[in-house]
Structure formats: structure tokens, C-alpha cells
Amino acid sequence: MSIKSSYMNIMRMNSEEIPCLPSHFTETQSLAEYEIVDILLYGTPKSWASWQREMDCQGFDPLTQTPMQVIAFMEQY
């Protein structure tokens, strides 16, 4: 699955499934952007590690970027 597909699935769960959870979960308790970035970073296989090295080399801090900026970076490498 591509990183963009992963992102789209996370966003679908964030907007359609999390708000439907029982008890105290509402639309306001969806995942924040930094949590989505975290999931994308740590959910990718180790075989895709070239973008991790490139982030370090370029000083790219993914946790200060939007999910789309992180995806664009990861797709380049």
C-alpha cells in the first residue's frame, strides 16, 4: 500500500469511524495532524527507510510539517 493510500485510510477512519465510537468519543476527539504524521512515520515498513535517512540529511522535521508535506517528501525518496 502506498503512503498516500495509507493516509487516505487513516483520514477515513478519523472522520467516519472514530466519531462513532461509544462513550465519550465525538467528532472533536479525532486524531490531530501530528498524530496522523506519527502514524504515517512509524507505520511504514523498514524497507522504505531511504526517506528517513534523507529527512535527517536535509534537516526535515516531519513533526513540524502537515501530513501532506510529509507524504510529498516520502514520495520523493
Short mmCIF file of the C-alpha atoms (twelve columns), coordinates in Angstrom:
data_MODEL
# 
_entry.id   MODEL 
# 
loop_
_atom_site.group_PDB 
_atom_site.id 
_atom_site.type_symbol 
_atom_site.label_atom_id 
_atom_site.label_alt_id 
_atom_site.label_comp_id 
_atom_site.label_asym_id 
_atom_site.label_seq_id 
_atom_site.Cartn_x 
_atom_site.Cartn_y 
_atom_site.Cartn_z 
_atom_site.pdbx_PDB_model_num 
ATOM 1  C CA . MET A 1  0.000   0.000  0.000  1 
ATOM 2  C CA . SER A 2  1.370   3.412  -0.893 1 
ATOM 3  C CA . ILE A 3  1.858   6.141  1.681  1 
ATOM 4  C CA . LYS A 4  -0.953  8.148  0.086  1 
ATOM 5  C CA . SER A 5  -3.337  5.170  0.355  1 
ATOM 6  C CA . SER A 6  -2.359  4.749  3.992  1 
ATOM 7  C CA . TYR A 7  -3.078  8.427  4.603  1 
ATOM 8  C CA . MET A 8  -6.479  8.201  2.922  1 
ATOM 9  C CA . ASN A 9  -7.426  5.190  5.073  1 
ATOM 10 C CA . ILE A 10 -6.330  6.975  8.252  1 
ATOM 11 C CA . MET A 11 -8.359  10.044 7.270  1 
ATOM 12 C CA . ARG A 12 -11.436 7.912  6.559  1 
ATOM 13 C CA . MET A 13 -11.165 6.270  9.988  1 
ATOM 14 C CA . ASN A 14 -10.584 9.672  11.567 1 
ATOM 15 C CA . SER A 15 -13.691 11.215 10.046 1 
ATOM 16 C CA . GLU A 16 -16.097 8.262  9.820  1 
ATOM 17 C CA . GLU A 17 -15.223 5.683  12.450 1 
ATOM 18 C CA . ILE A 18 -13.689 7.462  15.446 1 
ATOM 19 C CA . PRO A 19 -16.700 9.781  15.906 1 
ATOM 20 C CA . CYS A 20 -18.970 6.695  16.013 1 
ATOM 21 C CA . LEU A 21 -17.129 5.026  18.886 1 
ATOM 22 C CA . PRO A 22 -19.227 4.644  22.036 1 
ATOM 23 C CA . SER A 23 -18.985 6.574  25.244 1 
ATOM 24 C CA . HIS A 24 -17.015 9.833  25.246 1 
ATOM 25 C CA . PHE A 25 -15.819 9.866  21.638 1 
ATOM 26 C CA . THR A 26 -17.141 12.665 19.450 1 
ATOM 27 C CA . GLU A 27 -16.042 14.438 16.286 1 
ATOM 28 C CA . THR A 28 -13.927 16.745 18.426 1 
ATOM 29 C CA . GLN A 29 -11.872 13.769 19.597 1 
ATOM 30 C CA . SER A 30 -10.467 12.910 16.200 1 
ATOM 31 C CA . LEU A 31 -6.762  12.442 15.598 1 
ATOM 32 C CA . ALA A 32 -4.705  15.638 15.420 1 
ATOM 33 C CA . GLU A 33 -2.390  16.284 12.453 1 
ATOM 34 C CA . TYR A 34 0.739   15.483 14.470 1 
ATOM 35 C CA . GLU A 35 -0.799  12.136 15.483 1 
ATOM 36 C CA . ILE A 36 -1.526  11.320 11.841 1 
ATOM 37 C CA . VAL A 37 2.074   12.169 10.906 1 
ATOM 38 C CA . ASP A 38 3.272   9.951  13.746 1 
ATOM 39 C CA . ILE A 39 1.172   7.038  12.456 1 
ATOM 40 C CA . LEU A 40 2.496   7.542  8.920  1 
ATOM 41 C CA . LEU A 41 6.119   7.658  10.076 1 
ATOM 42 C CA . TYR A 42 6.050   4.656  12.341 1 
ATOM 43 C CA . GLY A 43 3.618   2.612  10.274 1 
ATOM 44 C CA . THR A 44 5.780   2.404  7.173  1 
ATOM 45 C CA . PRO A 45 7.934   -0.670 6.554  1 
ATOM 46 C CA . LYS A 46 11.662  -0.557 7.340  1 
ATOM 47 C CA . SER A 47 12.334  -1.263 3.654  1 
ATOM 48 C CA . TRP A 48 11.196  2.315  2.935  1 
ATOM 49 C CA . ALA A 49 13.968  3.693  5.184  1 
ATOM 50 C CA . SER A 50 15.634  5.816  2.469  1 
ATOM 51 C CA . TRP A 51 13.275  8.712  3.222  1 
ATOM 52 C CA . GLN A 52 14.255  8.524  6.918  1 
ATOM 53 C CA . ARG A 53 17.921  8.998  6.063  1 
ATOM 54 C CA . GLU A 54 17.050  11.779 3.634  1 
ATOM 55 C CA . MET A 55 14.959  13.580 6.285  1 
ATOM 56 C CA . ASP A 56 17.962  13.501 8.613  1 
ATOM 57 C CA . CYS A 57 20.339  14.729 5.882  1 
ATOM 58 C CA . GLN A 58 18.071  17.621 4.881  1 
ATOM 59 C CA . GLY A 59 17.069  18.561 8.418  1 
ATOM 60 C CA . PHE A 60 13.408  17.926 7.611  1 
ATOM 61 C CA . ASP A 61 11.428  17.638 10.858 1 
ATOM 62 C CA . PRO A 62 8.238   15.725 9.991  1 
ATOM 63 C CA . LEU A 63 6.540   16.553 13.278 1 
ATOM 64 C CA . THR A 64 6.513   20.253 12.396 1 
ATOM 65 C CA . GLN A 65 5.005   19.629 8.945  1 
ATOM 66 C CA . THR A 66 1.492   18.894 7.729  1 
ATOM 67 C CA . PRO A 67 0.618   15.321 6.758  1 
ATOM 68 C CA . MET A 68 0.572   16.297 3.063  1 
ATOM 69 C CA . GLN A 69 4.078   17.809 3.290  1 
ATOM 70 C CA . VAL A 70 5.361   14.612 4.905  1 
ATOM 71 C CA . ILE A 71 3.684   12.472 2.238  1 
ATOM 72 C CA . ALA A 72 5.170   14.609 -0.544 1 
ATOM 73 C CA . PHE A 73 8.637   14.220 0.995  1 
ATOM 74 C CA . MET A 74 8.254   10.473 1.416  1 
ATOM 75 C CA . GLU A 75 7.068   10.038 -2.160 1 
ATOM 76 C CA . GLN A 76 10.232  11.735 -3.446 1 
ATOM 77 C CA . TYR A 77 12.525  9.138  -1.862 1 
# 
